[in-house]
Amino acid sequence: MVLQVGDTITFERTFTVSDVELFTRVSGDEGSHHTSPDEEGRLVVQGLLTATLPTKVGGDHNVLARKMTFEFLRPVFTSDTIVCEVTMEKYEKQDDNRTAIAASFSCANQNEKEVVKGDFSGVIL
């Protein structure tokens, strides 16, 4: 798929306790809210684990990120389904055989509440 300015790519993921436990081990982000369930049996998903949603879209299109900005708006819990919409803002061929890319994104939970938003830019080699 060749990307164009204005294209929107959507990716959805439901976070599990296993996801949070693995990310806790890998990242060392061991805050009690990530390791002790709340009264509903849920863990808080690490912000940077949630941030893997737009990076997944970038990875699908071989984007080498140079800048990423995230604004974390509300917590994400295990069993939440997050939908991430990435919108292409810039897609320009360059003289060095690379393509410059910039995109904005918004991620919302199953209740349509925005949980994280931001943007990224980079190149496609």
N, C-alpha and C positions, 0 to 999 in steps of 0.2 A: 504494500500500500504506500503510495507516494503521498506525503502529507502536503497540505495547503493551508495558508492562513485562513482562519475561521473554522477549520475542522475541529470537531470535538470528539475525543476518545473517552470512553467510559469503561471503568474497571470496578468490580465489586468484590468484596471479601468479607467473610465472617470470621472474626478473631476468636480463637479458642484458648482455653487454659494452657494447653500444650504450647501454643505459639508464645504466650507470655512467659512460660517457664523456660523455654529454649532461649528466647531473647534475653531474659534475665541472666542466664548462664553466659551467653556470648558477650553481652554488653557490660555486665557487672552492675547494672541499674537495679539494685535490690531493695528499693524503698518498700516499706511494709505494705503500701497500697498495691504493690505489684505481687506480693507474696502471701498476703492474708486476705481471704475472701471477705466481702462485705456481708451484710445481713441477708442478701439475696444470693449469696454464693458466687459472686462475680469478683474478678480481679480488674484493676484498672490497667488498661493496655498502655505501655510506654508510648510517649509522644513520638519518639523516633521509630518505633515499630509501626505506628499509624502512618508516619511519613513515608513508609515504603510503598504506599499506594501510588503516588505520582511517580516515584522512581521506577516502579514496575513498568509504567507506560513508557517512560524514557528508555528503559532497557529494551523493551520490545522493538524500539525503533533505532537502537544503537546510538543513543545520544551520550556523548561524553560531556557530563555536566561541568560547568565552570562556576555557576552561581545558583544557589537555591535559597529561597526565603520561605519560612513557615510561620504562620500565626495560629497558635493552638487556642481554640475558642471554648471548648468544653471537653470533659473527659470522655474517653471511649472505654467501654467495658467488654469483658469477654462475653461472647454470644451476640454482641452488636454486629449488624451488617452495615458496612460502610460502602457507600457508592462514591467513587472519585471521578469527577469530570475534568478533563484536561483540554484546554482550548489553545490552539496554535495561534500565537500572536505575530510570529515572524518565522519565515522559512525562506532563506535566501542563499542561492549558490554563490560561492566565493571563488576567487581566482586560484586559490591553492587546492582546488578539488574537494573542498569541504563544503558543508552546508551549515550556515549559522541558523540557530533555532532559538526561539523564546516562546514560553507558554505560561499561562496562568492555570490555576487549578482550585477546585473547591471540593471538599469531601463532606458528605452528610450522612447521618445515621438513618436507621430504619424509620425514625419518626420525622425525617426530613429536617432535622436540626443540623446546621453546619457545625462541624467539629474542628476542621482545620482548613486553612486556605493559604495561598501563596503563589509563588511563581518560580520559574527556573529558566536558565539560559545555558547554552553550550553549543557544541558542534556535532554534526554527524560526519564521521570519517568516511 
